[in-house]
């Protein structure tokens, strides 16, 4: 585990303190904290941090709300529930790059995409042949990236919350219904408090993964139009700027942010396990 996980990070940490730009091979050596000073004084990095926060918060919150609704649906018994559950889980099983390509070409494309096709069909119902055909990736680039990630991560939230719903004490719910509690009261005073830890766990784990997302940003917008997040900034600095030292410093910053979120996630998981044991 040390060889596979820790040594590469140590190497990245060492390089982050070096002057190492492939375009200037003669100027290579120890640079101290210069890469970190350059990183934090770089306006593009600050913009990437803001974009990362907005992207992560939006995707996690919307996915949580949709996942909660779907989990409540699947917690009920109805014909075909197994098929519906399988269909709802499927987006999470799609390879991230394939998912981004699907949204880019099959849904967002201005010539043959699903969204503009639906607009054309709706306008045709009213006898108009001049339906708007917006280029979604240019008009609302960040929302387009967020929508593709919400589609991918909603099943993840749904699975965690569904597990929480199925761990409820059903005798308490039945007693509340016998006492005349409405469905909203059962949800407000019994279900939601029980799901609090699961909501926290889903939000933290989702944040750990979404904050590191690179595939959707790179595939859909190539980091343009204000969609460049921290992982894309690392890629841009390394492969386009060829500044290995500053790219490593950016990478260390991303890891530090991820570890901060992961620490809260681990504490939540531990407290959840303690409650289940008790």
C-alpha positions as CSV (number, residue, x, y, z in Angstrom):
1,X,0.0,0.0,0.0
2,X,2.9,2.4,0.8
3,X,4.5,1.7,-2.6
4,X,1.3,2.0,-4.5
5,X,-0.3,5.0,-2.8
6,X,2.2,7.0,-0.7
7,X,5.4,7.0,-2.7
8,X,3.8,8.7,-5.8
9,X,2.3,11.4,-3.5
10,X,5.7,11.9,-1.8
11,X,7.2,12.3,-5.2
12,X,4.5,14.9,-6.1
13,X,5.1,16.7,-2.8
14,X,8.9,16.8,-3.5
15,X,8.4,18.1,-7.1
16,X,6.0,20.8,-5.8
17,X,9.0,22.5,-4.0
18,X,11.1,22.5,-7.2
19,X,11.6,24.8,-10.2
20,X,10.8,22.4,-13.0
21,X,9.5,23.7,-16.3
22,X,10.0,21.5,-19.4
23,X,10.2,24.7,-21.5
24,X,13.2,25.9,-19.5
25,X,15.3,22.7,-18.7
26,X,18.3,24.7,-17.7
27,X,16.5,26.3,-14.7
28,X,15.8,23.3,-12.5
29,X,16.3,23.1,-8.8
30,X,14.9,23.7,-5.3
31,X,12.4,26.6,-5.4
32,X,11.0,26.5,-1.9
33,X,7.4,27.8,-1.5
34,X,7.5,29.7,-4.8
35,X,5.2,27.2,-6.6
36,X,2.6,27.6,-3.8
37,X,2.9,31.4,-3.8
38,X,2.4,31.4,-7.6
39,X,-0.5,29.0,-7.2
40,X,-2.4,31.0,-4.6
41,X,-1.6,34.3,-6.4
42,X,-2.8,32.9,-9.7
43,X,-6.3,34.3,-10.5
44,X,-7.1,31.2,-12.6
45,X,-6.5,29.0,-9.6
46,X,-8.9,31.2,-7.5
47,X,-11.4,30.9,-10.2
48,X,-10.9,27.2,-10.4
49,X,-11.5,26.9,-6.6
50,X,-14.7,28.9,-6.8
51,X,-15.9,26.8,-9.8
52,X,-15.0,23.6,-7.9
53,X,-17.0,24.7,-4.8
54,X,-20.0,25.7,-6.9
55,X,-19.9,22.6,-9.1
56,X,-19.5,20.2,-6.1
57,X,-22.2,21.9,-3.9
58,X,-24.7,22.0,-6.8
59,X,-24.2,18.4,-7.9
60,X,-24.2,17.0,-4.4
61,X,-27.3,18.9,-3.2
62,X,-29.4,18.2,-6.3
63,X,-28.3,14.6,-6.4
64,X,-29.3,14.2,-2.7
65,X,-32.8,15.7,-3.2
66,X,-33.4,13.5,-6.3
67,X,-31.8,10.5,-4.6
68,X,-34.0,10.9,-1.6
69,X,-37.1,11.1,-3.7
70,X,-36.2,8.0,-5.7
71,X,-35.2,6.1,-2.5
72,X,-38.7,6.9,-1.0
73,X,-40.2,5.6,-4.2
74,X,-38.3,2.3,-4.2
75,X,-39.0,1.8,-0.5
76,X,-42.6,1.1,-1.4
77,X,-43.7,-2.2,-2.9
78,X,-45.0,-2.0,-6.4
79,X,-45.0,-4.2,-9.5
80,X,-41.7,-4.0,-11.4
81,X,-39.8,-2.5,-8.6
82,X,-36.7,-4.7,-9.3
83,X,-36.6,-3.5,-13.0
84,X,-37.1,0.1,-12.0
85,X,-34.3,-0.2,-9.4
86,X,-31.9,-1.7,-12.0
87,X,-32.7,1.1,-14.5
88,X,-32.1,3.8,-11.9
89,X,-28.8,2.3,-10.8
90,X,-27.5,2.0,-14.4
91,X,-26.3,5.7,-14.9
92,X,-23.8,5.1,-12.0
93,X,-22.4,2.1,-13.7
94,X,-21.6,3.9,-17.0
95,X,-17.9,4.8,-17.4
96,X,-17.5,8.6,-16.6
97,X,-16.0,9.4,-20.0
98,X,-18.7,7.5,-21.8
99,X,-21.3,9.3,-19.8
100,X,-19.8,12.7,-20.7
101,X,-19.6,11.7,-24.4
102,X,-23.3,10.6,-24.3
103,X,-24.4,13.9,-22.9
104,X,-22.2,15.9,-25.3
105,X,-23.3,14.2,-28.5
106,X,-26.7,12.6,-27.8
107,X,-28.3,15.3,-25.6
108,X,-26.5,18.6,-26.0
109,X,-25.6,18.6,-29.7
110,X,-27.2,21.5,-31.5
111,X,-27.8,19.6,-34.7
112,X,-29.1,16.2,-33.6
113,X,-29.2,16.3,-29.8
114,X,-32.2,15.2,-27.8
115,X,-32.9,18.6,-26.1
116,X,-33.0,20.6,-29.4
117,X,-35.0,17.7,-31.0
118,X,-37.6,18.0,-28.2
119,X,-37.8,21.8,-28.8
120,X,-38.3,21.2,-32.5
121,X,-41.1,18.7,-31.8
122,X,-42.8,21.0,-29.3
123,X,-42.7,23.9,-31.7
124,X,-44.0,21.8,-34.5
125,X,-47.1,21.0,-32.4
126,X,-48.0,24.7,-32.6
127,X,-47.3,24.8,-36.4
128,X,-43.9,26.6,-36.1
129,X,-40.8,25.5,-38.0
130,X,-38.5,27.9,-36.3
131,X,-37.8,26.3,-33.0
132,X,-34.8,27.7,-31.0
133,X,-31.7,25.5,-31.3
134,X,-29.3,26.7,-28.6
135,X,-25.9,25.3,-28.2
136,X,-26.3,24.3,-24.6
137,X,-22.6,23.9,-23.9
138,X,-22.0,27.5,-25.0
139,X,-25.1,29.1,-23.5
140,X,-25.1,27.3,-20.0
141,X,-21.7,25.5,-19.9
142,X,-21.5,25.0,-16.1
143,X,-25.1,24.0,-15.8
144,X,-24.6,21.5,-18.6
145,X,-21.6,19.9,-16.7
146,X,-23.6,19.9,-13.5
147,X,-26.6,18.2,-15.2
148,X,-24.5,15.3,-16.5
149,X,-22.9,14.8,-13.1
150,X,-26.2,14.9,-11.3
151,X,-27.5,12.2,-13.7
152,X,-24.4,10.1,-12.9
153,X,-24.4,10.6,-9.1
154,X,-28.1,10.5,-8.2
155,X,-28.1,6.6,-8.2
156,X,-25.2,6.7,-5.7
157,X,-27.1,8.9,-3.3
158,X,-30.3,6.8,-3.9
159,X,-28.5,3.6,-2.9
160,X,-27.1,5.0,0.4
161,X,-30.5,6.5,1.4
162,X,-32.4,3.4,0.4
163,X,-30.2,1.4,2.7
164,X,-31.0,3.9,5.4
165,X,-34.7,3.6,4.8
166,X,-34.6,-0.2,4.9
167,X,-32.8,-0.1,8.3
168,X,-35.7,1.7,9.9
169,X,-37.7,0.1,12.7
170,X,-41.0,-0.6,10.9
171,X,-42.9,-1.3,14.2
172,X,-42.3,2.4,15.2
173,X,-43.6,3.6,11.8
174,X,-46.7,1.3,12.1
175,X,-47.4,2.5,15.6
176,X,-47.2,6.1,14.4
177,X,-49.7,5.4,11.6
178,X,-52.0,3.6,14.0
179,X,-51.9,6.8,16.2
180,X,-53.1,8.8,13.2
181,X,-49.9,10.3,11.9
182,X,-50.0,11.4,8.3
183,X,-47.4,10.4,5.7
184,X,-45.7,13.8,6.0
185,X,-45.6,13.6,9.8
186,X,-44.0,10.1,9.6
187,X,-41.4,11.5,7.2
188,X,-40.8,14.7,9.2
189,X,-40.5,13.2,12.7
190,X,-39.4,9.6,12.1
191,X,-37.9,9.0,8.6
192,X,-35.9,12.2,8.2
193,X,-34.2,12.2,11.6
194,X,-33.3,8.5,11.0
195,X,-31.8,9.4,7.6
196,X,-29.7,12.3,8.9
197,X,-26.5,10.3,9.2
198,X,-27.1,8.7,5.8
199,X,-27.6,12.1,4.2
200,X,-24.4,13.3,5.8
201,X,-22.5,10.2,4.6
202,X,-23.9,10.5,1.1
203,X,-23.1,14.2,0.9
204,X,-19.5,13.8,2.2
205,X,-18.7,10.8,0.0
206,X,-20.2,12.5,-3.0
207,X,-18.2,15.6,-2.3
208,X,-15.0,13.6,-2.2
209,X,-15.6,12.2,-5.6
210,X,-17.2,15.2,-7.4
211,X,-14.4,17.6,-6.2
212,X,-11.9,15.4,-8.1
213,X,-14.0,15.1,-11.2
214,X,-12.1,15.7,-14.4
215,X,-13.8,13.6,-17.1
216,X,-17.0,15.7,-17.5
217,X,-15.2,19.1,-17.5
218,X,-12.5,17.9,-20.0
219,X,-15.0,16.0,-22.3
220,X,-17.9,18.5,-22.4
221,X,-16.2,21.9,-22.3
222,X,-12.4,21.4,-22.3
223,X,-12.3,23.7,-19.2
224,X,-13.6,26.7,-21.2
225,X,-16.3,29.2,-20.5
226,X,-15.7,29.3,-16.7
227,X,-16.0,25.5,-16.1
228,X,-12.3,24.8,-15.3
229,X,-12.2,23.2,-11.8
230,X,-9.1,22.3,-9.7
231,X,-8.4,18.9,-11.4
232,X,-8.6,20.5,-14.8
233,X,-6.3,23.3,-13.6
234,X,-3.7,20.7,-12.6
235,X,-4.0,19.1,-16.1
236,X,-3.7,22.5,-17.8
237,X,-0.6,23.5,-15.9
238,X,1.1,20.2,-16.4
239,X,0.3,19.3,-20.0
240,X,-0.2,22.7,-21.5
241,X,2.1,24.9,-19.4
242,X,4.6,22.1,-18.9
243,X,5.3,23.5,-15.4
244,X,5.7,20.3,-13.4
245,X,6.5,22.1,-10.2
246,X,3.5,24.3,-10.1
247,X,1.2,21.5,-11.4
248,X,2.4,19.4,-8.5
249,X,1.7,22.2,-6.0
250,X,-1.8,22.5,-7.5
251,X,-2.2,18.7,-7.1
252,X,-1.2,18.9,-3.5
253,X,-3.8,21.5,-2.9
254,X,-6.5,19.3,-4.5
255,X,-5.3,16.4,-2.3
256,X,-5.5,18.6,0.8
257,X,-9.1,19.7,0.0
258,X,-10.1,16.0,-0.6
259,X,-8.5,14.9,2.6
260,X,-10.3,17.5,4.6
261,X,-13.6,16.3,3.2
262,X,-12.6,12.6,3.6
263,X,-11.8,13.2,7.3
264,X,-15.4,14.4,7.9
265,X,-16.7,11.4,5.9
266,X,-14.7,8.9,8.0
267,X,-15.9,10.5,11.2
268,X,-19.5,10.2,9.9
269,X,-19.1,6.6,8.9
270,X,-17.6,5.8,12.3
271,X,-20.4,7.4,14.2
272,X,-23.0,5.7,11.9
273,X,-21.4,2.3,12.7
274,X,-21.4,3.1,16.4
275,X,-25.1,3.9,16.3
276,X,-25.9,0.8,14.4
277,X,-24.0,-1.3,16.9
278,X,-25.8,0.3,19.8
